[in-house]
Amino acid sequence: MISPVVQLPEAQVRPLLAAYAAAVRARRLHSLVTLACVVAAVVLSGISAEVSPVRFFANIGNFTNYLYRLCHLDSGAFVWTDPVEWFWGLRRWLRLLSETLLMAYVATILGSAGAFFLCFFAAANVSPNRWLRIGVRRFCELCRTVPELVFALVFVIAFGLGPVGGVLALAIHCLGALSKLFAEVVENIDMKPVEGVHATGAPWHVAMRYGALPLVLPAFVSYALLRFEINVRGAAVIGFVGAGGIGVDLLEAIRKFYYSDVSAMLLLIVITVSIIDFGTGMVRHRLIGTGRGH
């Protein structure tokens, strides 16, 4: 049975339509004002940073020309026409790439372990002391605010050239980033299991072990795997300051204009990161139960 449509008298409908039209106009005006503010901020930022679209389009040919040179050997032939010549240093580059992976792995383990222990003190819902929480949060902010390259420069000066400085730089930055992510995971848990363990008279660390940890562990592992993928890229970059890995040879090739060597090492890095991304993505999605990932 079709219910009849109720029609209000025109005297009642007119104010409602007017109010709706006024609300739509106000929303559109708010959107336009927000858009204008964003555009103004972008323009002012570009002027302050001396960003010149004219210079960009005038020199974009240099960028495309560099990419063109990366695809050619010294003989002028395309790199893929002679893979033996292109990857003449494959054995050395693979050794340096394995060093980069080991740096990222060790840094991820150290950073994840530090973040694991600090996150419970930084989470607002489980931290045993307010001032301790504030102190831990400020420390973690410092660790992730200072760029990895700055840490790497400091540690290279302190410990000399090599992977030690790179591992320490990546580990500190990893600790700062993961501690924030881990703490946010802890802050979003259901507190009933923790309160239940507390109700038995158990101390704080026991409540964290049996009440909170089972709820957050899959997310912790997922974030740690994601950070490992990020650290692989970071380990390749901090080699530019002598902190070990394939970045040292990559920077030397860039400075000496060995175009084919640059493209070969970049291709190795891209393939390695893609494989790691695929593998860690599958593991992460299985942990959080969202399917098979990629």
C-alpha positions in Angstrom: 0.0 0.0 0.0 1.4 3.4 -1.0 1.3 6.0 1.7 0.1 9.4 0.7 2.7 12.2 0.4 2.1 14.7 3.1 2.3 18.3 1.8 2.8 21.2 4.1 0.9 24.4 3.6 2.9 26.9 1.5 3.1 29.3 4.4 5.1 26.7 6.3 7.2 25.5 3.4 8.4 29.0 2.3 10.4 29.7 5.6 11.9 26.2 5.5 13.1 26.6 1.9 14.5 30.1 2.7 16.4 28.7 5.6 17.8 25.9 3.5 18.8 28.3 0.8 20.5 30.5 3.3 22.4 27.5 4.8 23.6 26.5 1.3 24.8 30.1 0.6 26.6 30.2 3.9 28.3 26.9 3.2 29.4 28.0 -0.3 30.7 31.3 1.0 32.7 29.5 3.7 34.2 27.2 1.1 35.1 30.1 -1.2 36.7 32.0 1.7 38.7 28.8 2.7 39.8 28.3 -0.9 40.9 31.9 -1.2 42.9 31.7 2.0 44.6 28.5 0.8 45.5 30.1 -2.6 46.8 33.3 -0.9 48.9 31.2 1.5 50.4 29.2 -1.4 51.2 32.4 -3.3 52.8 34.1 -0.3 54.7 30.9 0.5 56.0 30.7 -3.1 57.1 34.4 -3.1 58.8 33.9 0.3 60.6 30.7 -1.0 61.5 32.5 -4.3 59.6 29.9 -6.3 59.6 31.0 -9.9 57.3 29.2 -12.4 59.1 31.0 -15.2 62.4 29.5 -14.1 60.9 26.1 -13.6 59.5 25.9 -17.2 62.6 27.5 -18.6 64.9 24.9 -17.1 62.7 21.8 -17.1 64.6 20.7 -20.2 67.7 20.2 -18.1 65.8 17.7 -16.0 64.5 15.7 -19.0 68.0 15.9 -20.5 69.5 14.4 -17.4 66.9 11.6 -17.5 67.9 11.0 -21.2 71.5 10.7 -20.3 70.7 8.2 -17.5 69.4 5.9 -20.2 72.6 5.9 -22.2 76.1 4.3 -21.9 79.3 6.2 -22.5 79.2 4.8 -26.0 75.9 6.5 -26.7 73.9 3.3 -26.9 70.9 2.7 -24.7 71.7 1.0 -21.4 69.4 -2.0 -22.0 71.3 -2.8 -25.2 74.3 -3.9 -23.2 73.3 -5.1 -19.7 76.9 -6.4 -19.1 78.4 -3.0 -19.5 75.5 -1.3 -17.7 75.9 -3.5 -14.6 79.6 -3.8 -14.7 79.8 -3.2 -10.9 76.9 -5.5 -10.0 78.9 -7.5 -7.5 80.1 -4.5 -5.6 76.7 -2.8 -5.8 74.9 -5.8 -4.4 77.3 -6.0 -1.5 76.7 -2.3 -0.8 72.9 -2.8 -1.2 73.0 -5.7 1.3 74.8 -3.4 3.7 72.1 -0.9 3.2 69.4 -3.5 4.0 71.3 -4.6 7.1 71.5 -1.0 8.3 67.8 -0.6 7.8 67.1 -3.9 9.5 69.2 -3.3 12.6 67.9 0.3 12.8 64.3 -0.9 12.7 64.9 -3.5 15.4 66.6 -1.0 17.7 64.0 1.8 17.0 61.1 -0.5 17.3 62.3 -1.9 20.6 62.8 1.6 22.0 59.4 2.7 20.8 57.8 -0.4 22.3 59.0 0.4 25.8 58.4 4.2 25.6 54.9 4.2 24.0 53.2 2.9 27.1 54.7 5.9 29.1 53.6 8.3 26.3 50.0 7.1 25.9 47.6 9.3 27.8 45.3 6.5 28.9 47.9 4.2 30.5 50.8 6.4 31.4 51.5 6.0 35.2 52.6 9.7 35.6 51.6 12.9 33.8 55.0 14.5 33.9 56.7 11.3 32.8 54.3 11.2 29.8 55.1 14.8 28.9 58.9 14.1 29.2 58.7 11.0 27.1 56.6 12.7 24.4 59.1 15.7 24.2 62.0 13.3 23.9 60.3 11.3 21.1 59.5 14.6 19.3 63.1 15.5 19.4 64.1 12.2 17.9 61.8 12.4 15.0 62.1 16.2 14.4 65.9 16.2 13.7 66.4 15.0 10.1 68.2 11.6 9.7 70.9 13.3 7.6 71.7 15.6 10.6 72.0 12.7 13.0 74.1 10.8 10.4 76.5 13.8 10.1 76.9 14.0 13.8 77.5 10.2 14.2 79.9 10.1 11.2 82.0 12.8 12.9 81.8 10.9 16.2 82.4 7.3 15.0 83.9 7.9 11.6 82.8 6.8 8.1 80.8 3.6 7.9 77.5 2.0 8.7 77.6 2.6 12.4 76.6 6.3 12.1 73.9 5.4 9.7 72.4 2.7 11.9 72.3 5.1 14.9 70.8 7.9 12.9 68.1 5.7 11.4 67.4 4.0 14.8 66.9 7.3 16.6 64.6 8.7 14.0 62.7 5.4 13.8 62.3 5.4 17.6 60.7 8.9 17.5 58.4 8.1 14.6 57.2 4.7 15.9 56.8 5.8 19.5 54.1 8.3 18.3 52.3 5.7 16.2 52.5 3.0 18.9 51.2 5.5 21.6 48.3 6.4 19.4 47.5 2.7 19.0 47.6 2.2 22.8 45.4 5.3 23.3 42.7 3.8 21.1 42.4 0.4 22.8 39.5 -0.8 24.9 40.5 -0.2 28.5 38.3 -2.9 30.0 40.9 -5.7 29.8 43.5 -3.3 31.4 41.1 -2.3 34.1 40.3 -6.0 34.7 43.9 -6.9 35.3 44.3 -3.8 37.5 41.3 -5.0 39.6 43.1 -8.1 40.5 45.8 -6.0 42.3 48.4 -6.5 39.6 51.1 -3.8 39.2 51.2 -1.5 36.2 53.6 -3.5 34.1 51.6 -6.7 34.5 48.4 -4.8 33.4 50.3 -3.6 30.3 51.6 -7.1 29.6 48.3 -9.0 29.9 45.7 -6.2 29.4 47.1 -3.9 26.7 49.8 -5.8 24.8 47.6 -8.5 23.2 45.4 -5.8 21.8 48.1 -3.7 20.2 50.8 -6.2 19.1 49.5 -6.8 15.6 49.4 -3.1 14.9 52.9 -2.7 16.4 54.3 -5.3 14.1 52.5 -3.8 11.1 53.9 -0.3 11.8 57.4 -1.8 12.3 57.3 -3.5 9.0 56.2 -0.3 7.3 59.0 1.6 9.0 61.5 -1.0 7.8 60.5 -0.2 4.2 61.0 3.5 4.9 64.4 2.8 6.6 65.6 1.0 3.5 65.1 4.2 1.5 66.6 6.3 4.3 69.6 4.1 4.5 70.3 4.7 0.8 70.1 8.4 1.2 72.2 8.9 4.4 75.0 7.1 2.5 75.5 10.5 0.9 77.2 11.8 4.0 79.5 8.7 4.3 77.2 6.7 6.6 77.7 3.5 4.7 75.6 1.6 2.2 75.1 2.0 -1.5 74.5 5.8 -1.1 78.2 6.4 -0.9 78.8 5.0 -4.4 75.6 6.6 -5.7 76.7 10.0 -4.6 80.2 9.5 -6.2 78.6 8.5 -9.5 76.3 11.5 -9.4 79.2 13.9 -8.7 81.4 12.4 -11.5 78.5 12.3 -14.0 78.7 8.5 -14.4 75.1 8.4 -15.8 74.8 4.7 -16.5 76.1 3.8 -13.1 73.6 6.1 -11.5 70.7 4.6 -13.4 72.0 1.0 -12.6 72.1 1.7 -8.9 68.8 3.5 -8.9 67.2 0.6 -10.6 68.6 -1.9 -8.0 67.3 0.3 -5.2 63.9 0.6 -6.8 63.6 -3.2 -7.4 64.7 -3.9 -3.8 62.3 -1.4 -2.3 59.5 -2.8 -4.5 60.1 -6.3 -3.3 60.3 -5.3 0.3 57.1 -3.2 -0.1 55.3 -6.2 -1.7 56.4 -8.6 1.0 55.8 -6.4 4.0 52.5 -5.3 2.6 51.3 -8.8 2.4 52.4 -9.5 6.0 50.8 -6.2 7.3 47.5 -7.0 5.6 47.4 -10.5 7.0 48.1 -9.1 10.5 45.3 -6.6 10.4 43.0 -9.0 8.5 42.3 -6.9 5.4 43.0 -9.5 2.8 46.1 -10.4 0.8 47.5 -6.8 0.4 49.0 -6.2 -3.0 
